[in-house]
Amino acid sequence: MRGPEAQVGRTGSAGLLVVCPTPIGNLDDITLRVLAALQRADVVACEDTRRTRGLLERHGIAARLVSLHEHNERARARELSARIAHGETVALVSDAGMPLISDPGFELLRACLAAGLAVEVLPGASAVLTALVASGLPAERFCFVGFLPRTRAQRAALLARALETLVAFESPHRLLSTLELIAEADPRRATVVCRELTKLHEEVRRGGAAELAEHYRAHPARGEVVLVCAPAARGRGDEADRERVLEALRTLVAAGARPRAAAGALARLTGLAANELYRQLTSGEQ
């Protein structure tokens, strides 16, 4: 409990936002620091008050809950940051895992930072890191893309351009379609399906994309899925494609476009990484 209290003293702020990761399945996967923060908070902001209440009751904690979800986040961020400014401690949780990672909370965090309010982020459960490590694929560099795009073309572009291990959330109803899409480009591309992590029916299935597609064609997936893919094999035309995109970026910048904005626009169209395009542009100018 000393961490948050010490931070309040250092910053001189009377209030505090504490970002609290919660279990991704097994309710015992919660830290002592998170439990202490939830116990101490004046209010707990959560995605689903019913789900959070169940977690708190499991650990004998009585707390005032307010909802904070995608439909009310902006208004709630103003309200809660004002309460923090007046000295209250607000604990932010999502339904599972670390808030802000494909979950609400960004508006509240930004409002607190903009107002100079104290913020503490506690470590804890994360489906992204759990799946990455369980996959057995290279973890030195990886890219988390949240939920995969809905359209087939966007998914294909994203998967084909991944030059490091890719981690994504996927719907169980669309998992087979995505595996088939990966297999079309590279049937042996190492892929891992992590399903129902930390829960009773946890499954981590590793194999080539075609092999996994065959399995889930016969055994449709259920529950929450994290998909992990090895880096895409680089084809002979990749470098030529990248150079054409860079030339387009140089043309846009020469015409007056802002480099970062232009790199972002081209990244969305091509599936290439905006930061990498910008880095190559600026390194070429030196």
DOLUM-186689 format. One record per residue: z, y, x of N, C-alpha, C, CB in turn. Coordinates in steps of 0.001 Angstrom, whole numbers, padded with zeros to 6 digits, always signed. Glycine has a CB too. Example, Ala and Ser with C-alpha at 12.3 -4.5 7.8 and 13.67 -1.06 7.14 Angstrom:
<nodes>
+007800-005690+013190+007800-004500+012300+007800-003300+013200+009046-004473+011308
+007080-002250+012850+007140-001060+013670+007870+000030+012900+005725-000598+014084
</nodes>
This chain:
<nodes>
+000000-001214+000826+000000+000000+000000+000000+001263+000859+001216+000007-000934
+000199+001127+002144+000331+002319+002973-000998+003027+003194+000937+001954+004301
-002119+002250+003087-003410+002854+003374-003730+004058+002502-004479+001836+003215
-003752+003901+001152-004059+005036+000281-003049+006170+000412-004116+004578-001157
-001755+005817+000554-000742+006864+000644-000914+007668+001924+000666+006259+000583
-001255+006964+003013-001452+007670+004278-002654+008586+004190-001625+006680+005432
-003712+008145+003492-004900+008986+003406-004630+010252+002610-006047+008215+002778
-003834+010128+001542-003507+011325+000776-002817+012341+001670-002616+010978-000430
-001902+011871+002509-001192+012780+003392-002114+013447+004389-000104+012047+004118
-003109+012699+004926-004000+013255+005934-004939+014304+005352-004804+012150+006580
-005432+014051+004142-006424+014960+003571-005788+016157+002880-007300+014217+002592
-004539+015995+002448-003886+017073+001728-004289+017127+000268-004190+018380+002383
-005064+016152-000173-005494+016118-001563-004426+015446-002398-006843+015387-001712
-004163+016005-003567-003125+015434-004421-003607+014176-005117-002670+016450-005450
-004906+014109-005418-005442+012967-006140-006263+012074-005236-006280+013428-007307
-006707+010941-005793-007416+009959-004984-008295+009081-005861-006427+009098-004190
-009511+008818-005387-010368+007797-005975-010297+006568-005077-011849+008305-006138
-009926+005419-005650-009875+004165-004899-010931+003231-005473-008445+003512-004961
-011919+002865-004649-012976+001943-005067-012490+000534-004792-014331+002233-004323
-012373-000270-005856-011719-001576-005771-012682-002716-006107-010515-001621-006708
-013064-003520-005129-013881-004694-005442-013068-005740-006183-014469-005296-004165
-013689-006413-007115-013023-007446-007909-013719-008783-007706-013009-007066-009408
-013099-009884-008108-013687-011203-007874-015084-011335-008492-012773-012284-008434
-015938-012126-007842-017282-012371-008367-017314-013623-009233-018287-012502-007221
-016195-014276-009386-016138-015473-010226-014728-016007-010309-017070-016552-009692
-014199-016409-009176-012843-016942-009110-011840-015790-009116-012658-017824-007847
-010985-015747-010124-010076-014611-010286-009020-014517-009191-009397-014697-011619
-008882-015579-008393-007923-015522-007284-008486-014780-006079-007513-016926-006872
-009785-014481-006098-010415-013799-004959-010244-012287-005071-011914-014157-004875
-009003-011862-005037-008703-010432-005084-007645-010148-004027-008215-009986-006513
-007747-009023-003358-006835-008762-002243-005532-008125-002728-007509-007852-001206
-004527-008230-001876-003237-007616-002190-003370-006102-002276-002188-007997-001136
-004211-005521-001439-004396-004062-001461-005036-003624-002780-005271-003604-000263
-006006-004394-003269-006630-004046-004542-005610-004149-005671-007841-004961-004823
-004829-005205-005680-003807-005355-006725-002816-004195-006686-003059-006694-006560
-002421-003777-005484-001491-002659-005364-002122-001366-005871-001043-002493-003910
-003401-001163-005567-004087+000052-006016-004220+000076-007534-005472+000156-005365
-004522-001063-008130-004643-001136-009587-003295-000900-010261-005211-002497-010009
-002234-001406-009650-000885-001220-010193-000471+000248-010131+000130-002088-009426
-000877+000927-009066-000433+002294-008814-001276+003349-009541-000458+002564-007333
-002506+002992-009919-003443+003975-010461-002962+004563-011793-004814+003337-010644
-003250+005837-011986-002978+006466-013282-003957+005972-014335-003054+007997-013168
-005175+005656-013891-006193+005147-014810-007155+004268-014022-006954+006316-015523
-007659+003223-014677-008643+002328-014074-009959+002506-014827-008160+000829-014113
-010985+002934-014097-012319+003107-014679-013096+001816-014471-013073+004330-014040
-013604+001242-015559-014223-000082-015455-015452-000185-016341-013220-001173-015826
-016334-001109-015971-017566-001341-016715-017278-001845-018120-018451-002335-015978
-016482-002884-018209-016153-003525-019486-014633-003641-019562-016846-004943-019623
-014027-002871-020448-012569-002839-020511-011990-004210-020870-012111-001796-021529
-012715-004987-021675-012193-006311-022055-012137-007230-020842-013068-006947-023163
-013172-007196-020019-013203-008075-018844-012148-007661-017821-014600-008058-018197
-012014-006357-017605-011017-005887-016642-009613-006146-017142-011202-004401-016359
-009400-005999-018442-008063-006267-018990-007663-007723-018742-008024-005953-020508
-008628-008642-018865-008332-010051-018597-007917-010269-017149-009544-010919-018925
-008598-009597-016225-008246-009712-014802-006848-009164-014551-009272-008966-013924
-006541-007993-015119-005230-007380-014906-004121-008223-015514-005197-005974-015497
-004347-008758-016691-003328-009596-017329-003071-010849-016500-003759-009983-018758
-004135-011382-015877-003974-012575-015019-002990-012300-013886-005340-013017-014435
-002970-011049-013418-002107-010701-012291-000900-009865-012713-002904-009949-011248
-000628-009817-014009+000575-009154-014501+000584-007653-014339+001747-009706-013818
-000585-007035-014452-000689-005586-014277-001004-004929-015620-001778-005233-013225
-000223-003922-015956-000493-003118-017150-001029-001776-016680+000797-002939-018043
-002211-001398-017152-002825-000151-016697-003619+000470-017834-003735-000397-015469
-003772+001773-017755-004625+002479-018719-006077+002322-018282-004234+003998-018826
-006940+001882-019194-008343+001631-018870-009245+002625-019583-008735+000199-019245
-010300+003057-018889-011365+003833-019526-012689+003220-019102-011289+005362-019139
-013659+003273-019983-014959+002678-019667-015783+003620-018800-015726+002338-020956
-016533+003046-017876-017495+003789-017067-018680+002858-016849-016867+004277-015691
-019759+003126-017580-020941+002267-017500-022190+003123-017442-021006+001298-018701
-023353+002489-017414-024598+003223-017196-024894+004243-018281-025738+002265-017100
-024327+004069-019464-024631+004979-020570-023719+006202-020619-024535+004239-021873
-022554+006150-019971-021643+007301-020039-021214+007787-018657-020411+006942-020855
-021875+007288-017612-021390+007514-016248-021348+008993-015874-022263+006771-015263
-022359+009746-016229-022399+011144-015804-021257+011946-016424-023743+011774-016176
-021057+011786-017740-019985+012522-018411-018616+012055-017923-020091+012353-019936
-018477+010737-017735-017197+010203-017294-016882+010640-015862-017198+008676-017395
-017921+010785-015032-017712+011232-013654-017103+012631-013630-019040+011216-012872
-017597+013519-014498-017039+014880-014564-015577+014828-015003-017862+015769-015542
-015304+014024-016014-013946+013924-016546-012976+013364-015503-013933+013044-017800
-013359+012275-014854-012452+011610-013927-012271+012392-012630-012960+010222-013617
-013333+013021-012139-013187+013829-010919-012269+015015-011185-014568+014321-010412
-012313+015557-012400-011401+016652-012753-009953+016167-012760-011771+017242-014131
-009743+014948-013241-008390+014402-013264-007878+014160-011839-008355+013092-014076
-008766+013698-010973-008378+013495-009574-008037+014832-008931-009507+012789-008784
-008830+015852-009247-008565+017187-008700-007205+017716-009140-009660+018160-009127
-006714+017238-010286-005410+017670-010782-004296+016714-010373-005444+017800-012293
-004594+015807-009430-003512+015015-008846-003435+013559-009245-002259+015631-009182
-004331+013069-010095-004244+011684-010525-004953+010749-009545-004836+011530-011919
-004543+009489-009566-005215+008437-008807-006045+007605-009773-004189+007543-008037
-007330+007499-009478-008251+006728-010311-008744+005534-009509-009449+007605-010799
-008598+004338-010074-009144+003124-009459-010463+002813-010158-008135+001908-009566
-011503+002597-009372-012830+002276-009907-013136+000805-009657-013924+003178-009265
-013469+000078-010718-013866-001319-010587-015158-001534-011368-012740-002276-011091
-015878-002602-011026-016999-003057-011837-016630-004426-012397-018335-003116-011003
-017539-005031-013139-017219-006340-013717-016994-007394-012646-018331-006789-014650
-017710-007281-011528-017574-008267-010454-018077-007674-009153-018345-009566-010790
-017356-007926-008074-017808-007491-006759-017517-006030-006483-019271-007737-006620
-018277-005483-005523-018082-004111-005080-018770-003126-006020-018606-003936-003658
-018037-002150-006575-018687-001121-007405-019801-000423-006635-017654-000085-007890
-020789+000065-007357-021968+000779-006845-023068-000158-006354-021558+001700-005719
-022755-001421-006029-023789-002340-005563-024443-002961-006792-023197-003444-004610
-025522-002320-007250-026184-002693-008509-025215-002608-009686-026766-004116-008410
-024234-001733-009573-023244-001517-010624-022942-000022-010721-021942-002331-010343
-022349+000427-011826-022031+001852-011984-020999+002342-010973-021522+002114-013388
-020886+003659-010847-019876+004268-009998-020404+005327-009060-019209+003229-009212
-021727+005359-008847-022296+006298-007887-022034+007746-008283-023789+006063-007752
-022188+008065-009562-021999+009446-010017-020569+009909-009784-022353+009576-011501
-019603+009032-010020-018200+009399-009809-017916+009584-008326-017263+008329-010401
-018405+008690-007497-018200+008817-006061-018790+010118-005539-018813+007628-005329
-020021+010435-005945-020677+011650-005476-019963+012895-005972-022127+011672-005924
-019461+012854-007195-018736+014009-007741-017462+014267-006931-018385+013778-009237
-016773+013200-006549-015546+013353-005765-015854+013879-004368-014799+012016-005671
-016890+013341-003737-017251+013799-002398-017694+015260-002417-018361+012919-001817
-018462+015631-003445-018937+017011-003549-017771+017987-003733-019926+017145-004716
-016717+017523-004402-015558+018387-004650-014530+018319-003527-014900+018007-005962
-014803+017525-002496-013866+017417-001384-012620+016619-001714-013469+018774-000932
-012721+015706-002675-011571+014909-003078-011454+013655-002213-011678+014527-004560
-010250+013143-002091-010011+011961-001254-010603+010716-001901-008502+011765-001010
-011285+009914-001094-011898+008666-001555-011517+007559-000583-013456+008801-001671
-011091+006434-001104-010845+005258-000260-011585+004071-000846-009320+004951-000140
-012305+003336+000000-013040+002141-000418-012340+000930+000180-014546+002202+000028
-011865+000035-000670-011179-001162-000208-012178-002307-000031-010066-001562-001196
-011975-003155+000967-012869-004304+001149-012530-005420+000165-012781-004830+002594
-013503-006296-000051-013248-007409-000961-014487-008220-001240-012682-006905-002251
-014479-008928-002343-015538-009876-002687-016890-009183-002841-015184-010612-003972
-017935-009868-002370-019300-009364-002504-020250-010539-002632-019691-008468-001298
-020984-010609-003736-021955-011684-003919-023064-011603-002883-022548-011634-005324
-023409-010378-002470-024488-010175-001497-024145-010843-000173-024751-008670-001280
-022989-010516+000388-022606-011059+001688-022258-012539+001610-021430-010284+002249
-021647-012961+000509-021338-014380+000343-022608-015215+000359-020571-014613-000961
-023622-014769-000391-024884-015501-000446-025606-015469+000892-025779-014928-001533
-025591-014317+001556-026273-014191+002848-025707-015182+003856-026146-012757+003388
-024401-015245+003962-023781-016149+004925-024000-017603+004517-022280-015851+005052
-023856-017902+003224-024029-019275+002745-025459-019771+002911-023626-019370+001288
-026403-018862+002943-027815-019250+003013-028163-019950+004316-028694-018033+002845
-027477-019593+005397-027837-020138+006693-029054-019479+007306-028077-021595+006572
-029546-018404+006689-030686-017667+007224-030193-016550+008142-031554-017088+006077
-031074-016013+008992-030645-014974+009934-029953-013810+009239-031834-014460+010719
-028794-013421+009759-027999-012374+009113-027825-011137+009978-026648-012914+008746
-028470-011118+011177-028320-009944+012043-028902-008703+011376-029003-010182+013402
-030045-008879+010713-030675-007809+009941-031080-008385+008599-031910-007200+010693
-030759-007669+007538-031167-008137+006214-031405-006943+005317-030104-009079+005598
-032091-007192+004224-032405-006142+003258-031938-006599+001883-033935-005812+003250
-031051-005819+001272-030621-006093-000107-031396-005184-001039-029078-005884-000281
-032067-005760-002029-032949-004973-002898-032446-004894-004334-034342-005561-002887
-031211-005331-004573-030709-005297-005943-031444-006318-006792-030858-003892-006547
-031713-005969-008047-032482-006854-008914-033967-006714-008575-032219-006529-010417
-034660-007826-008501-036086-007788-008199-036842-007064-009302-036638-009208-008015
-037966-006413-008975-038760-005707-009989-039199-006645-011112-039989-005060-009344
-039425-006071-012268-039813-006876-013424-041259-007343-013349-039601-006088-014694
-042144-006490-012854-043564-006851-012875-043891-007788-011722-044448-005591-012804
-044820-008695-011979-045211-009686-010991-045794-009030-009741-046218-010654-011592
-046617-008010-009925-047259-007346-008785-046230-006674-007888-048279-006312-009272
-045251-006017-008473-044218-005351-007677-043360-006357-006940-043342-004475-008561
-043035-007469-007602-042254-008507-006937-043030-009086-005757-041880-009621-007931
-044312-009352-005979-045135-009940-004921-045208-009014-003710-046549-010238-005443
-045391-007727-003961-045491-006762-002859-044188-006693-002079-045858-005369-003391
-043082-006661-002795-041774-006569-002139-041486-007809-001295-040668-006379-003184
-041739-008979-001855-041466-010224-001152-042376-010403+000058-041624-011399-002096
-043618-009956-000067-044575-010133+001023-044288-009216+002203-045980-009889+000522
-043633-008078+001940-043400-007091+003001-042038-007209+003654-043556-005714+002453
-041233-008150+003230-039883-008275+003779-039946-008802+005204-039016-009203+002900
-039609-007960+006171-039675-008341+007578-038318-008772+008126-040214-007190+008400
-037312-008829+007245-036027-009381+007597-035541-010209+006415-035008-008263+007973
-034445-010925+006591-033909-011731+005497-033693-010845+004272-032581-012423+005915
-034164-011315+003133-034101-010528+001902-033090-011147+000952-035492-010437+001230
-032213-010318+000396-031211-010757-000577-031452-009999-001875-029749-010523-000048
-031502-010726-002982-031793-010078-004264-031031-010771-005388-033312-010096-004554
-030721-010003-006413-030216-010584-007654-031426-010964-008504-029262-009584-008420
-031331-012085-009205-032440-012510-010052-031906-013123-011333-033345-013511-009310
-032642-012918-012419-032279-013524-013696-032561-015025-013645-033054-012858-014866
-031660-015854-014181-031940-017294-014188-033198-017634-014981-030755-018051-014763
-033522-016805-015972-034698-017059-016794-035997-016756-016047-034630-016232-018065
-035916-015959-014984-037113-015581-014234-037156-016220-012855-037186-014077-014099
-036122-016979-012525-036025-017570-011192-037231-018440-010868-034754-018390-011074
-037622-019319-011774-038746-020219-011508-040014-019431-011236-038963-021175-012685
-040268-018398-012038-041461-017576-011842-041468-016935-010456-041543-016494-012922
-040306-016469-010014-040212-015835-008689-040409-016856-007576-038854-015136-008522
-039824-018026-007721-040009-019074-006715-041479-019485-006618-039137-020299-007050
-042149-019585-007750-043576-019934-007756-044393-018838-007082-044078-020161-009201
-043989-017598-007280-044679-016472-006657-044531-016532-005138-044132-015135-007197
-043332-016823-004653-043117-016958-003210-043943-018115-002666-041618-017173-002896
-043955-019229-003402-044661-020428-002953-046170-020225-002898-044337-021590-003866
-046706-019378-003756-048149-019107-003727-048569-018527-002375-048537-018138-004862
-047725-017661-001824-048048-017034-000543-047666-017919+000639-047346-015692-000427
-046545-018644+000513-046070-019478+001618-045181-020577+001040-045292-018625+002685
-045740-021761+000774-044972-022834+000138-043740-023252+000924-045848-024026-000065
-043770-023076+002249-042652-023535+003079-041695-022413+003465-043180-024192+004330
-041882-021240+002910-040979-020136+003240-039549-020503+002894-041391-018853+002501
-038657-020445+003877-037259-020834+003667-036614-019930+002613-036465-020764+004999
-036082-020560+001584-035519-019832+000448-034225-020517+000033-036528-019769-000746
-033279-019726-000442-031984-020273-000855-031619-019683-002210-030873-019968+000205
-031230-020536-003134-030759-020110-004442-029247-020313-004477-031471-020902-005597
-028516-019218-004619-027054-019263-004724-026693-018970-006175-026362-018233-003740
-026140-019954-006829-025895-019837-008266-024414-020022-008576-026733-020866-009042
-023885-019126-009435-022489-019223-009869-021521-019256-008687-022293-020468-010727
-021716-018358-007735-020882-018321-006534-019398-018193-006875-021306-017164-005637
-018583-018970-006230-017120-019049-006324-016631-019649-007643-016525-017673-006153
-017539-020020-008531-017140-020572-009822-017120-022097-009764-018089-020088-010934
-016705-022715-010855-016542-024165-010916-017841-024893-010594-016046-024579-012293
-018965-024382-011102-020251-025056-010916-021108-024352-009865-021007-025123-012242
-020478-023856-008812-021215-023197-007739-022282-024118-007155-020256-022740-006639
-023455-023536-006886-024546-024294-006283-025231-023427-005230-025565-024764-007363
-025429-023981-004046-026217-023336-003006-027305-024334-002623-025327-022913-001755
-028532-024067-003039-029642-024992-002812-030632-024354-001849-030341-025371-004151
-030876-025039-000745-031744-024545+000310-033018-025380+000382-031013-024561+001660
-034129-024737+000767-035377-025473+000940-036561-024540+001026-035576-026453-000195
-037760-025133+001060-038961-024318+000995-039152-023800-000419-040192-025119+001452
-039911-022724-000572-040093-022118-001894-040709-023098-002883-040966-020875-001789
-041712-023858-002448-042369-024813-003349-041408-025921-003764-043612-025420-002678
-040609-026383-002812-039619-027431-003100-038610-026966-004139-038890-027848-001817
-038118-025737-003972-037143-025207-004920-037772-024960-006285-036534-023917-004386
-039017-024497-006296-039699-024287-007570-039823-025604-008332-041092-023666-007342
-040128-026666-007608-040236-027988-008249-038901-028409-008847-040715-029048-007235
-037822-028152-008112-036495-028528-008613-036139-027754-009877-035431-028287-007536
-036320-026423-009846-035900-025633-010996-036888-025705-012164-035715-024197-010581
-038068-026251-011904-038980-026543-013001-038425-027701-013825-040398-026877-012468
-037806-028642-013157-037227-029795-013837-035788-029534-014300-037262-031006-012918
-035118-028622-013613-033715-028331-013937-033537-026814-014053-032747-028926-012848
-033847-026226-015210-033756-024767-015378-032384-024226-014973-034050-024386-016829
-032412-023099-014273-031173-022501-013773-030375-021845-014889-031481-021477-012691
-029080-021832-014705-028177-021128-015610-027207-020296-014778-027408-022127-016535
-026632-019281-015416-025612-018484-014753-026189-017410-013853-024719-019369-013956
-025322-016839-013037-025712-015717-012173-026329-016249-010882-024489-014810-011857
-027440-015609-010460-028221-016103-009330-028383-015009-008269-029602-016598-009805
-028151-015390-007020-028520-014549-005884-029569-015324-005091-027260-014177-004986
-030687-014687-004835-031801-015311-004123-031854-014764-002697-033149-015057-004863
-031972-015657-001721-032070-015249-000323-033347-015851+000249-030809-015701+000500
-034182-015012+000883-035460-015464+001429-035546-015132+002911-036636-014824+000669
-036150-016043+003665-036423-015770+005073-037465-014671+005175-036900-017048+005808
-037551-013988+006317-038584-012964+006493-039967-013534+006209-038535-012387+007915
-040813-012713+005615-042178-013149+005303-042965-013363+006594-042894-012111+004399
-043819-014388+006582-044690-014612+007727-045689-013470+007813-045420-015980+007620
-045873-012940+009004-046767-011795+009179-048190-012291+009375-046324-010920+010380
-049069-011853+008511-050474-012233+008606-051216-011368+009595-051138-012148+007252
-052426-011792+009919-053206-011062+010905-053570-009667+010431-054456-011826+011241
-053641-009466+009137-054051-008159+008629-052908-007178+008447-054749-008328+007334
-051663-007624+008685-050513-006760+008421-050526-005492+009257-049236-007512+008676
-050823-005619+010550-050799-004449+011419-051882-003451+011029-050972-004867+012875
-053063-003964+010664-054138-003072+010229-053755-002363+008937-055447-003855+010036
-053101-003083+008013-052658-002470+006756-051628-001379+007039-052065-003539+005802
-050687-001672+007933-049651-000703+008252-050259+000563+008878-048616-001328+009200
-051253+000365+009745-051875+001511+010397-052626+002360+009380-052824+001048+011511
-053245+001731+008391-053938+002505+007342-052933+003332+006536-054734+001557+006395
-051762+002737+006256-050730+003477+005520-050218+004638+006365-049558+002542+005122
-050023+004407+007663-049572+005476+008552-050602+006598+008638-049288+004920+009948
-051873+006237+008651-052919+007262+008694-052901+008089+007411-054310+006615+008897
-052675+007421+006276-052559+008150+005010-051353+009079+005036-052448+007171+003826
-050243+008611+005635-049045+009437+005748-049316+010657+006627-047875+008615+006319
-050006+010458+007742-050324+011587+008620-051197+012605+007889-051034+011096+009898
-052135+012117+007091-053024+013008+006343-052243+013840+005337-054111+012203+005624
-051307+013192+004627-050500+013904+003648-049638+014977+004312-049621+012925+002881
-049026+014624+005443-048170+015580+006158-048997+016740+006686-047426+014889+007317
-050187+016437+007207-051059+017500+007709-051480+018449+006593-052297+016900+008377
-051541+017924+005368-051926+018747+004223-050751+019540+003651-052525+017875+003140
-049557+019334+004244-048404+020134+003818-047293+019369+003134-048859+021184+002914
-047456+018049+002959-046410+017266+002305-045195+017134+003229-046946+015865+001909
-044023+017055+002642-042801+016845+003419-042788+015395+003907-041517+017167+002566
-042539+015162+005191-042661+013813+005758-041846+012752+005038-042255+013838+007187
-040587+013027+004778-039747+012001+004146-040201+011714+002714-038273+012441+004149
-040569+012761+001982-041023+012561+000610-042327+011768+000583-041208+013911-000096
-043240+012091+001497-044509+011373+001559-044301+009918+001956-045456+012054+002542
-043407+009680+002918-043111+008308+003329-042515+007513+002172-042149+008302+004527
-041650+008145+001394-041055+007473+000241-042084+007115-000810-039989+008341-000373
-043024+008041-001064-044060+007779-002062-044950+006621-001630-044906+009033-002299
-045362+006609-000374-046214+005529+000123-045456+004203+000161-046748+005870+001520
-044173+004268+000457-043371+003040+000464-043329+002413-000922-041944+003330+000953
-043178+003238-001951-043141+002701-003311-044476+002086-003703-042764+003796-004303
-045569+002627-003193-046899+002116-003532-047259+000857-002757-047941+003179-003275
-046764+000729-001537-047208-000356-000667-046176-001443-000428-047618+000201+000631
-044902-001166-000691-043869-002138-000401-043323-002053+001007-044389-003490-000637
-043890-001174+001850-043368-000975+003196-042063-000176+003137-044410-000252+004084
-041295-000241+004203-040013+000468+004243-040233+001942+004556-039070-000165+005287
-039686+002826+003722-039870+004266+003914-039303+004730+005261-039202+005042+002769
-038103+004226+005615-037501+004646+006886-038351+004238+008075-036106+004057+007030
-038961+003042+007992-039790+002569+009090-041062+003409+009205-040141+001088+008897
-041669+003761+008070-042862+004621+008092-042519+005982+008694-043440+004797+006662
-041401+006550+008279-040998+007859+008796-040721+007786+010299-039751+008372+008049
-040056+006703+010722-039755+006552+012147-041039+006454+012972-038882+005309+012379
-042006+005682+012489-043261+005529+013225-044050+006840+013234-044110+004402+012610
-043963+007585+012140-044640+008874+012089-044048+009828+013131-044535+009483+010676
-042728+009958+013127-042085+010913+014036-042169+010469+015491-040630+011105+013646
-042128+009151+015765-042236+008695+017147-043646+008930+017682-041866+007207+017253
-044634+008903+016778-046001+009154+017203-046268+010621+017482-046956+008659+016165
-045408+011500+016899-045610+012939+017078-044988+013434+018384-045016+013708+015895
-044098+012629+018964-043375+013083+020158-044247+012967+021420-042077+012266+020337
</nodes>
